Each structure stands twice: as C-alpha cells, then as structure tokens.
Amino acid sequence: MTNDDAPDMTTHSDKPRDLSARDERDARLKKLEALRGAGKNPYPARSKRARTLAEAFAAKAGTSVSVAGRVMSKRDMGKITFCHLQDESGRMQIALKEDELSTGQYRLFLDSIDVGDIIEASGERFVTKKGEESILVKTWMMLSKALLPLPEKFHGLQDEEARFRKRYLDLLINPEVREIFTRKSRFWAAVRNFMLGEGFLEVETPVLETTAGGADATPFVTHHNALDMDVYLRISMGELWQKRLMVAGFEKTFEIGRQFRNEGMSREHLQDYTQMEFYWAYADYEKGMRLVERLYRHIAQEVYGSSRFNIGSFKNIDLAKKWRRVDYVSEVKKQTGVDVLEASVGDIKSKLKELGIAYQKHESKGRLADSLWKHCRKSIAEPAFLINVPVMASPLAKRKEDTPELTERFQVIIAGSELGNGYSELNDPIDQAERFKEQAQLREKGDTEAQMHDKDFVEALEHGMPPTCGFGVSERLFAFFENKSVRECVLFPLMKPVSHETRDT
C-alpha cells in the first residue's frame, strides 16, 4: 500500500541515533508528561476511526477519511512531516502540513510523536507529486504513547529466542510472520468446516483427567484443590471420552483443542499443541483412510490453493497423487534386515545400536520396534499410509482378523514423518483389559509413556461400542505445509523465564 514516497526513518533527523533504550524511554516519558501538560490524554479509551488503512487507500482523492494505526516511520521536512501508519490491513502514508493544522497542533506533533506511537488521524485523501496515495491530516489524536522503541532502531531482534520471547514485536515488524498465523487460522477453519460438512458433531471433552489415556505419552500432573487430588492434563483429544460417546449412541464426533505431553522438544514436537481427533461409528480404517485423504487435500486447497509442497529436503510433494500403502513389517525388514515379529528384543537392540539410535533399557519390544520404524520412515517422501502395525506397538487398535498379530492401524506419512494416526478402534472389552494390564506392567518397570489402566473405560466398552474408526492430526501438519519448525508456527511458544532483564540493549 506504499511506494515509500517518504523513506522509512526511525528517528527525528535532529535526534542522536546512539541513544540507549533507557535514554529513549526517559525521553519518551518527558513527551508523555508534555502531552498531559497540553491537556491531551496519551491513553484515551475511545477512537473515532472510521476506516482501515486498506479502505482509506481504496478511497478516491478528495474523500474525507479517519484512520488509526502505529507510526512506523517519521520524517520532518520543516513545514511538512511525512509518516507511515500501519494497522492490521496494511501501511499507508500520512502528511502533516503546518498551515493545515490548528495553532500549535503541528508543533505538538513534531515534539511528542515518536515511531511506535499509535495515533488517530483524520483528513483528506490525496496523491503526492511522486504518485503515492496519502492522507493530508487535518486533525490528529494520540491513542497510545509508546515508551519503548521498536526493535529495528537497536539492530532488530537478533536471534530466535529473542523473537519468540518478544513475539509481539516479531509479529509487529515482520508481516510474513503475521501471515503464518492468518494461514493457521484458515487451516483449522478448513479442518472444522470439512468435518462439519461430513456430518460430524463437534464436541468438548475433559482437559483434566484422573487417568491419562488415549496415547503413549508422559502426562503433566497438577493438583485439584477443591477435590484434593492430583489430576493429569490430557495427552489425547479425548480419545477415551469420544469412544464413550460412541457407546452412548453418537456416531460421528470430532474435537479440536489443546493437549499436553511432558516429553522432549524438537523441530516436530512441543509439550502443548492443538490437535483434531474424530471418531466414526460403523466405519473401519479403510473408510477412515479415504476420508483422511480427502481431508488433507481439502486443507491444502483451502489454505494454499495447491496440492504441491516443498518440505525440508523433499521437493514437489503432491497430495493429489495416489497415496501408496506401506507395510510396517515389510518396510522395516527391507531397510534394516530385521523382521520385528520374529526378532528378539536383543536382536532389535543390536540393530538400534548399529544405527546409532538411542533407547531405554526398560523399553518394550513394541517400543523398540517402533524406533526402528521411525528410522525407516525418514526416507519416505510422497504421501503414504503406513498399515499393518503390530499389536505390540498399538495398544488401542483392533487386530486384523486374518493376521491377529497385526492391527488395523494407519498413519499418514509425508516428508519422512508421521502426520496423522488412526485405526479401527478396539471395542473388545476383554482384549482391551488385557492390553491395559500389559501396559500397566510396563509402567511399573519405568516406562512413563505406557498406557494407564482405565477400568472405567473398559466398563463402558462392556456395554457395547459399535465398530469405530478414530483418527488424530495435530498442528505438526500445518508446520510441515509451512516448511517450518512447529515452534515457529506457535504464536507464543513456552520459554524459560529470565531471572532479570534490563531495559538497556
């Protein structure tokens, strides 16, 4: 919205450029008091803004407009001053002339307004001699006096930690970062609209649980004061609750919300993040895969208008192509020579050592085998469904009738990573109880990620749950579409607090 008729300058032409942040703050405090001395409230509650800057930009020359925004540049040329204002819709130039403002208002603007201040300006649309669409200001008002300068004045935000810790500044000065979160909003809207369009009911299930279930993960523990007991933050998007809804007679449900896992951080992992899970009665994993394939293509088109993505080292990944099936046991054997069904725990550990993959002594055969698989999936680029996952790695999935050592589980594999997980849900209460007992034994041996034995859920299954397909996908998919770390795609990622910060830079 600007062709920079007046170049961006972050200081007055007569102000030293080597002020410290503390000196700058002190100078701005004096201007704050000067505004108050002139009878101006530096933080009024109301604004008379009638148009966004984008709307003002689209107005014809001669139109009266009232806008508001943050001053991003200021250049004093004597009897005329140019500024650029920025609001959420964009950026536009305003011009203030001494002979166009009431007595003292021009001088007050020069003396009190700094880059970073939020102001309201009313005036007339015009075009400068250099062709820039602008506003000739007739009246102005301070809306919020900024006491600290914007970061570019002091060499910007220098590293990732600074950007994440002061994300509000990162968002303010980097429009490409703001655009990520606009797309993220559209991403979840696309997911929600697709599920609603397929006849699913959106539900809300508990965030605090007495038994953390529905995933292999270490939960966060907190204390419930009113009931005087420890509870867990959920590690799944209400998996065991949504399956209770299947018992209750609901047939299509989904939930989008936050879940929490007290585990390591990486480019693909966070401790709290958004996930969607759906549960579909009278459907199996084959129906689930067909639905998920359509869901992912819908998201890609709605948010990006394309089915093709470059993700990491993988180029031109096309969601529109036919998604192939990858057999868990065969793929691991093909890449490592290990048949995870026949191999002993020792055999798998030996191969993990050979490949330089770390593992814990107490880990089960299923967990060790899954570490081998995670190594193998790194070479799979195109969209694919992993199928035929062994029971030992899938405590909640239904067994295959013809090969009961395998399950009707599927994972979405894109760019070498898992970007979605689902299965034909286990609805045999006796089988489920046995698997919970096996998981409980693993917990007793020190496996904090093993499933907890949820007796109430087993009781619900004993009332009868129809054949059901369940599936979950997290915001990791969005991060992959953006080709960025998942941390970069969170507005305010968790940071360790600093012990002390000075305002000086």
C-alpha positions as CSV (number, residue, x, y, z in Angstrom):
1,M,0.0,0.0,0.0
2,T,3.0,2.3,-0.1
3,N,5.7,3.1,-2.6
4,D,7.8,4.9,0.1
5,D,7.4,8.5,-1.1
6,A,8.9,9.4,2.2
7,P,11.7,7.0,3.1
8,D,11.4,5.0,6.4
9,M,13.3,6.7,9.2
10,T,13.0,5.6,12.8
11,T,14.3,8.8,14.4
12,H,13.9,12.5,14.0
13,S,16.5,14.0,11.7
14,D,17.8,16.1,14.6
15,K,17.9,13.3,17.2
16,P,21.2,11.4,18.0
17,R,21.0,7.8,16.7
18,D,23.1,6.2,19.6
19,L,20.6,6.6,22.4
20,S,20.3,3.6,24.7
21,A,16.9,2.1,25.2
22,R,16.9,3.6,28.8
23,D,17.7,7.0,27.5
24,E,15.0,6.7,24.8
25,R,12.4,5.7,27.4
26,D,13.3,8.6,29.6
27,A,12.9,11.0,26.7
28,R,9.6,9.5,25.8
29,L,8.4,9.8,29.4
30,K,9.1,13.6,29.2
31,K,7.0,13.7,26.0
32,L,4.2,11.8,27.8
33,E,4.2,14.5,30.5
34,A,4.3,17.2,27.9
35,L,1.2,15.8,26.3
36,R,-0.6,15.7,29.6
37,G,0.5,19.3,30.2
38,A,-1.1,20.3,26.9
39,G,-4.4,18.7,28.1
40,K,-4.0,15.6,25.9
41,N,-4.8,12.1,27.3
42,P,-2.0,9.8,26.0
43,Y,-4.2,6.7,26.5
44,P,-7.8,7.5,25.7
45,A,-10.4,4.8,25.8
46,R,-12.1,5.6,22.5
47,S,-11.1,6.1,18.9
48,K,-13.2,7.6,16.1
49,R,-11.5,5.5,13.4
50,A,-14.0,5.0,10.6
51,R,-11.9,3.1,8.0
52,T,-9.0,0.7,8.0
53,L,-5.9,1.9,6.1
54,A,-6.7,-0.5,3.3
55,E,-10.2,1.1,3.0
56,A,-8.7,4.6,3.1
57,F,-6.2,3.6,0.4
58,A,-9.0,2.5,-1.8
59,A,-10.9,5.7,-1.4
60,K,-10.8,8.4,-4.1
61,A,-8.7,11.6,-3.9
62,G,-10.6,14.3,-2.0
63,T,-12.5,11.8,0.2
64,S,-12.6,12.5,3.9
65,V,-11.2,9.6,5.9
66,S,-10.5,8.9,9.6
67,V,-7.9,6.2,10.3
68,A,-5.7,5.0,13.1
69,G,-2.5,2.9,13.4
70,R,1.0,2.7,14.6
71,V,3.6,5.2,13.4
72,M,6.3,3.2,11.6
73,S,8.3,6.0,10.2
74,K,8.6,9.8,10.6
75,R,10.4,12.4,8.6
76,D,10.3,16.1,9.5
77,M,11.0,18.4,6.5
78,G,10.3,21.7,8.2
79,K,6.8,22.8,7.5
80,I,5.7,19.3,6.3
81,T,6.1,16.0,8.0
82,F,5.6,12.5,6.4
83,C,4.8,9.4,8.4
84,H,3.7,5.9,7.6
85,L,0.9,4.4,9.6
86,Q,0.4,0.7,10.0
87,D,-2.7,-1.3,11.0
88,E,-3.7,-4.9,10.5
89,S,-4.8,-4.2,7.0
90,G,-1.5,-2.6,5.8
91,R,0.5,0.5,5.7
92,M,-0.1,4.0,4.3
93,Q,1.5,7.4,4.2
94,I,0.1,10.4,6.0
95,A,1.3,14.0,5.6
96,L,1.0,16.9,8.1
97,K,1.4,20.5,7.0
98,E,1.9,23.3,9.4
99,D,-0.6,25.6,7.6
100,E,-3.3,22.8,7.5
101,L,-3.4,22.2,11.3
102,S,-4.8,24.3,14.1
103,T,-2.4,26.5,16.0
104,G,0.1,24.5,18.0
105,Q,-1.0,21.1,16.8
106,Y,1.7,20.8,14.2
107,R,4.4,21.7,16.7
108,L,2.9,19.4,19.3
109,F,3.0,16.5,16.8
110,L,6.7,17.2,16.0
111,D,7.6,17.4,19.6
112,S,5.6,14.5,21.0
113,I,5.2,11.8,18.4
114,D,7.7,9.0,18.0
115,V,8.0,5.9,15.9
116,G,5.9,3.3,17.6
117,D,3.2,5.6,18.9
118,I,-0.4,4.7,18.0
119,I,-2.4,7.7,16.7
120,E,-5.7,8.6,15.1
121,A,-5.6,10.9,12.0
122,S,-8.4,12.5,10.1
123,G,-8.1,14.3,6.8
124,E,-8.4,14.2,3.1
125,R,-7.1,11.6,0.6
126,F,-4.6,13.0,-1.9
127,V,-1.8,11.8,-4.1
128,T,1.7,13.2,-3.7
129,K,3.8,14.6,-6.6
130,K,5.7,11.2,-6.6
131,G,2.4,9.4,-7.0
132,E,2.0,7.9,-3.5
133,E,-1.5,7.6,-2.2
134,S,-1.6,9.5,1.1
135,I,-3.8,11.3,3.6
136,L,-3.4,15.1,4.3
137,V,-4.1,15.3,8.0
138,K,-6.5,17.9,9.4
139,T,-6.7,16.6,13.0
140,W,-4.8,14.0,14.9
141,M,-5.0,12.4,18.4
142,M,-2.7,10.3,20.4
143,L,-4.2,6.8,21.2
144,S,-1.3,5.2,22.9
145,K,2.2,6.6,23.7
146,A,4.9,4.0,23.2
147,L,7.6,4.3,25.9
148,L,10.0,1.8,24.3
149,P,11.3,2.0,20.7
150,L,10.7,-0.6,18.0
151,P,13.4,-3.2,17.7
152,E,14.8,-2.2,14.3
153,K,16.2,1.0,15.9
154,F,18.5,-1.1,18.1
155,H,19.5,-3.6,15.4
156,G,16.4,-5.7,15.5
157,L,15.7,-9.0,17.2
158,Q,19.0,-10.8,16.9
159,D,18.1,-14.5,17.4
160,E,15.3,-17.0,17.6
161,E,15.0,-16.8,21.3
162,A,14.6,-13.0,21.2
163,R,11.9,-13.3,18.5
164,F,10.0,-15.9,20.5
165,R,10.4,-14.2,23.8
166,K,9.1,-10.9,22.3
167,R,6.9,-12.4,19.7
168,Y,4.6,-9.3,19.7
169,L,7.5,-7.3,18.2
170,D,8.3,-10.1,15.8
171,L,4.7,-10.0,14.6
172,L,4.6,-6.2,14.5
173,I,7.6,-5.7,12.3
174,N,7.6,-8.8,10.2
175,P,4.4,-9.1,8.1
176,E,5.5,-12.5,6.8
177,V,5.3,-13.9,10.3
178,R,1.8,-12.5,10.8
179,E,0.8,-14.2,7.6
180,I,1.7,-17.6,9.0
181,F,-0.9,-17.2,11.7
182,T,-3.5,-15.9,9.3
183,R,-3.0,-19.2,7.4
184,K,-3.0,-21.2,10.6
185,S,-6.4,-19.8,11.4
186,R,-7.6,-20.8,7.9
187,F,-6.0,-24.2,8.4
188,W,-8.2,-25.1,11.4
189,A,-11.2,-23.5,9.9
190,A,-10.8,-25.7,6.9
191,V,-10.5,-28.8,9.2
192,R,-13.6,-27.8,11.1
193,N,-15.7,-27.0,8.0
194,F,-14.7,-30.2,6.4
195,M,-15.7,-32.3,9.4
196,L,-19.0,-30.4,9.8
197,G,-19.7,-30.9,6.1
198,E,-19.2,-34.6,6.5
199,G,-21.9,-34.7,9.2
200,F,-19.6,-34.9,12.3
201,L,-20.7,-33.3,15.6
202,E,-18.1,-31.1,17.3
203,V,-17.7,-31.9,21.0
204,E,-15.7,-30.9,24.1
205,T,-14.2,-33.5,26.4
206,P,-12.3,-33.0,29.7
207,V,-8.8,-31.5,29.8
208,L,-8.3,-32.6,33.4
209,E,-8.4,-36.4,33.8
210,T,-7.9,-38.8,36.7
211,T,-6.4,-41.3,34.2
212,A,-4.4,-40.0,31.2
213,G,-5.3,-42.2,28.3
214,G,-5.5,-42.4,24.5
215,A,-1.8,-42.2,23.7
216,D,1.7,-43.3,24.6
217,A,3.0,-40.2,26.4
218,T,4.1,-38.9,29.7
219,P,1.4,-36.6,31.2
220,F,1.7,-33.4,33.1
221,V,0.4,-33.7,36.7
222,T,-1.3,-30.9,38.6
223,H,-3.3,-30.7,41.8
224,H,-7.1,-30.1,42.0
225,N,-7.5,-28.1,45.3
226,A,-11.3,-28.5,45.6
227,L,-11.2,-32.3,45.3
228,D,-7.8,-32.5,47.0
229,M,-6.4,-34.9,44.4
230,D,-3.8,-35.0,41.6
231,V,-5.1,-35.0,38.1
232,Y,-3.5,-35.2,34.6
233,L,-3.6,-32.8,31.7
234,R,-5.0,-34.8,28.7
235,I,-2.5,-36.4,26.3
236,S,-5.1,-37.0,23.6
237,M,-8.0,-35.2,22.2
238,G,-10.5,-37.0,24.4
239,E,-10.0,-40.4,22.7
240,L,-11.4,-42.5,25.5
241,W,-14.2,-39.9,26.1
242,Q,-15.2,-39.8,22.4
243,K,-15.3,-43.6,22.3
244,R,-17.6,-43.4,25.3
245,L,-19.8,-41.2,23.1
246,M,-19.9,-44.0,20.5
247,V,-21.2,-46.2,23.3
248,A,-23.7,-43.5,24.1
249,G,-25.1,-43.6,20.6
250,F,-23.3,-40.8,18.9
251,E,-22.0,-41.9,15.5
252,K,-19.8,-39.1,14.2
253,T,-17.9,-36.8,16.6
254,F,-14.7,-34.6,16.5
255,E,-12.9,-32.3,18.7
256,I,-10.2,-29.6,18.1
257,G,-8.3,-28.4,21.2
258,R,-5.1,-28.3,23.2
259,Q,-3.4,-31.4,24.6
260,F,-0.3,-31.8,26.7
261,R,2.7,-34.2,26.7
262,N,5.6,-33.9,29.1
263,E,8.3,-35.0,26.7
264,G,11.2,-33.7,24.6
265,M,11.2,-30.7,22.3
266,S,12.3,-30.9,18.7
267,R,11.6,-29.4,15.3
268,E,8.4,-31.5,15.2
269,H,7.4,-31.7,18.9
270,L,6.0,-29.4,21.5
271,Q,4.6,-30.1,25.0
272,D,1.3,-28.3,24.4
273,Y,-0.3,-28.1,21.0
274,T,-3.5,-28.2,19.1
275,Q,-4.9,-31.5,17.7
276,M,-8.1,-32.7,16.0
277,E,-9.5,-36.2,16.6
278,F,-12.6,-37.7,15.0
279,Y,-14.5,-40.9,15.8
280,W,-16.8,-42.6,13.3
281,A,-19.1,-45.4,14.3
282,Y,-19.8,-48.2,11.8
283,A,-16.6,-47.3,9.9
284,D,-13.3,-49.1,9.7
285,Y,-9.8,-48.0,8.9
286,E,-10.3,-48.3,5.2
287,K,-13.1,-45.8,5.3
288,G,-11.0,-43.7,7.6
289,M,-8.1,-43.6,5.1
290,R,-10.4,-42.5,2.3
291,L,-11.8,-39.7,4.5
292,V,-8.4,-38.5,5.7
293,E,-7.0,-38.4,2.1
294,R,-9.9,-36.1,1.1
295,L,-9.4,-34.0,4.3
296,Y,-5.7,-33.3,3.6
297,R,-6.4,-32.4,0.0
298,H,-9.2,-30.1,1.1
299,I,-6.9,-28.3,3.6
300,A,-4.2,-27.8,1.1
301,Q,-6.6,-26.3,-1.5
302,E,-8.4,-24.1,1.0
303,V,-5.3,-22.7,2.7
304,Y,-2.7,-22.7,-0.1
305,G,-4.6,-23.2,-3.3
306,S,-2.3,-26.0,-4.3
307,S,-1.6,-29.7,-3.7
308,R,2.2,-29.4,-4.1
309,F,4.7,-28.6,-1.3
310,N,8.4,-28.4,-0.7
311,I,9.1,-29.8,2.8
312,G,12.7,-29.9,4.1
313,S,14.8,-31.8,1.6
314,F,11.8,-33.3,-0.2
315,K,10.7,-31.4,-3.2
316,N,7.4,-31.2,-5.1
317,I,5.4,-33.5,-2.8
318,D,2.0,-33.8,-4.4
319,L,-1.1,-34.6,-2.2
320,A,-3.2,-35.1,-5.4
321,K,-1.2,-38.2,-6.4
322,K,-2.5,-41.6,-5.3
323,W,-1.4,-42.3,-1.8
324,R,0.5,-45.6,-1.6
325,R,0.3,-48.2,1.2
326,V,3.5,-49.0,3.2
327,D,3.6,-52.3,5.1
328,Y,5.2,-51.8,8.6
329,V,6.9,-55.2,8.9
330,S,8.0,-55.4,5.3
331,E,9.4,-51.9,5.2
332,V,11.4,-52.3,8.4
333,K,12.8,-55.6,7.1
334,K,13.6,-54.1,3.7
335,Q,15.6,-51.2,5.2
336,T,17.2,-52.9,8.2
337,G,17.0,-56.6,7.6
338,V,15.1,-57.1,10.9
339,D,11.7,-58.9,11.0
340,V,10.2,-57.2,14.0
341,L,7.7,-60.0,14.5
342,E,10.3,-62.8,14.6
343,A,13.3,-60.9,16.1
344,S,14.1,-61.0,19.8
345,V,14.4,-57.9,22.0
346,G,18.2,-58.4,21.8
347,D,18.2,-58.5,18.0
348,I,16.3,-55.2,17.8
349,K,18.5,-53.6,20.4
350,S,21.6,-54.7,18.4
351,K,20.3,-53.1,15.2
352,L,19.4,-49.9,17.1
353,K,22.9,-49.7,18.4
354,E,24.3,-50.3,14.9
355,L,22.2,-47.5,13.6
356,G,23.1,-45.2,16.4
357,I,19.5,-44.9,17.7
358,A,19.2,-44.4,21.4
359,Y,16.7,-46.4,23.6
360,Q,15.9,-47.0,27.2
361,K,16.7,-50.3,28.9
362,H,13.1,-50.8,30.1
363,E,11.5,-50.3,26.7
364,S,9.2,-53.0,25.4
365,K,9.7,-54.9,22.2
366,G,6.9,-52.8,20.6
367,R,8.6,-49.5,21.6
368,L,12.0,-50.7,20.3
369,A,10.4,-51.9,17.0
370,D,8.8,-48.6,16.6
371,S,12.1,-46.8,17.0
372,L,13.3,-48.9,14.0
373,W,10.2,-47.9,12.0
374,K,10.8,-44.2,12.8
375,H,14.3,-44.6,11.4
376,C,12.9,-46.2,8.2
377,R,10.1,-43.6,7.6
378,K,12.6,-40.8,7.1
379,S,13.2,-42.0,3.5
380,I,9.5,-41.9,2.6
381,A,8.7,-38.6,0.8
382,E,5.3,-38.9,-1.0
383,P,2.0,-39.1,0.9
384,A,1.5,-42.7,2.0
385,F,-0.4,-44.7,4.6
386,L,1.5,-46.9,6.9
387,I,-0.5,-50.1,7.5
388,N,-0.3,-53.5,9.3
389,V,1.3,-52.1,12.5
390,P,2.0,-54.9,15.1
391,V,-0.3,-55.2,18.1
392,M,2.8,-54.7,20.4
393,A,3.0,-51.1,19.1
394,S,-0.7,-50.4,19.1
395,P,-2.5,-50.9,22.4
396,L,-5.8,-49.4,21.3
397,A,-6.1,-50.7,17.8
398,K,-8.3,-53.6,16.6
399,R,-6.5,-56.8,15.5
400,K,-6.6,-57.9,11.9
401,E,-8.8,-61.0,11.6
402,D,-6.6,-62.9,9.3
403,T,-3.3,-61.9,11.0
404,P,-4.1,-61.2,14.7
405,E,-0.5,-60.2,15.5
406,L,-1.1,-57.1,13.3
407,T,-3.7,-54.2,13.7
408,E,-6.0,-52.2,11.5
409,R,-4.0,-49.1,12.2
410,F,-2.9,-46.4,9.7
411,Q,-0.5,-43.4,9.8
412,V,-0.1,-40.6,7.3
413,I,3.5,-40.4,6.2
414,I,4.6,-37.2,4.4
415,A,8.2,-36.0,4.0
416,G,9.6,-38.7,6.3
417,S,7.4,-38.0,9.3
418,E,4.1,-39.1,10.8
419,L,1.4,-36.5,10.1
420,G,-1.7,-38.3,11.4
421,N,-2.6,-41.5,13.2
422,G,-5.8,-43.6,13.2
423,Y,-7.2,-47.1,13.4
424,S,-10.2,-49.4,13.6
425,E,-10.8,-48.9,17.3
426,L,-10.5,-51.8,19.7
427,N,-14.0,-52.5,21.0
428,D,-13.4,-55.9,22.6
429,P,-13.5,-55.1,26.3
430,I,-11.7,-58.3,27.3
431,D,-8.9,-57.7,24.8
432,Q,-8.7,-54.1,25.9
433,A,-8.4,-55.0,29.6
434,E,-5.6,-57.4,28.8
435,R,-3.7,-54.8,26.8
436,F,-4.1,-52.3,29.6
437,K,-2.7,-54.8,32.1
438,E,0.3,-55.3,29.9
439,Q,0.8,-51.5,29.6
440,A,0.5,-51.2,33.4
441,Q,3.3,-53.7,33.8
442,L,5.5,-51.6,31.6
443,R,4.7,-48.5,33.7
444,E,5.8,-50.4,36.8
445,K,9.1,-51.1,35.1
446,G,9.6,-47.4,34.5
447,D,8.0,-46.7,31.1
448,T,6.3,-43.4,31.9
449,E,4.7,-43.3,28.4
450,A,2.9,-46.6,28.7
451,Q,-0.9,-46.5,28.8
452,M,-2.7,-46.3,32.1
453,H,-5.2,-49.0,33.0
454,D,-8.6,-47.2,32.7
455,K,-11.1,-49.5,34.3
456,D,-14.0,-47.1,33.8
457,F,-13.3,-47.1,30.1
458,V,-13.3,-50.9,29.9
459,E,-16.6,-50.9,31.8
460,A,-18.0,-48.6,29.1
461,L,-16.8,-51.0,26.4
462,E,-18.6,-53.8,28.2
463,H,-21.9,-52.0,27.4
464,G,-21.0,-52.4,23.7
465,M,-19.3,-50.0,21.3
466,P,-20.0,-50.3,17.6
467,P,-17.2,-50.8,15.1
468,T,-15.5,-47.4,15.1
469,C,-12.7,-45.7,13.2
470,G,-10.7,-43.0,15.0
471,F,-8.1,-40.6,13.7
472,G,-6.0,-37.7,15.0
473,V,-3.9,-35.0,13.4
474,S,-2.0,-32.1,15.1
475,E,-0.7,-28.7,14.1
476,R,2.5,-30.5,13.0
477,L,0.8,-30.9,9.7
478,F,0.4,-27.2,9.4
479,A,4.1,-26.7,10.3
480,F,5.1,-29.2,7.5
481,F,2.9,-27.3,5.0
482,E,4.7,-24.1,6.0
483,N,8.1,-25.9,5.8
484,K,9.0,-24.5,9.3
485,S,9.5,-25.9,12.8
486,V,6.4,-26.4,14.8
487,R,7.8,-24.0,17.3
488,E,8.0,-21.3,14.7
489,C,4.3,-21.9,14.0
490,V,3.1,-21.2,17.6
491,L,2.2,-17.6,18.5
492,F,3.8,-17.7,22.0
493,P,6.0,-20.8,22.5
494,L,6.8,-21.7,26.1
495,M,10.1,-20.0,27.2
496,K,12.2,-20.3,30.3
497,P,11.7,-17.1,32.4
498,V,14.8,-14.9,32.6
499,S,16.0,-14.0,36.1
500,H,16.5,-10.3,35.3
501,E,16.1,-8.1,32.3
502,T,17.3,-4.5,31.9
503,R,15.7,-2.1,29.5
504,D,19.2,-1.2,28.2
505,T,20.2,-3.0,25.0
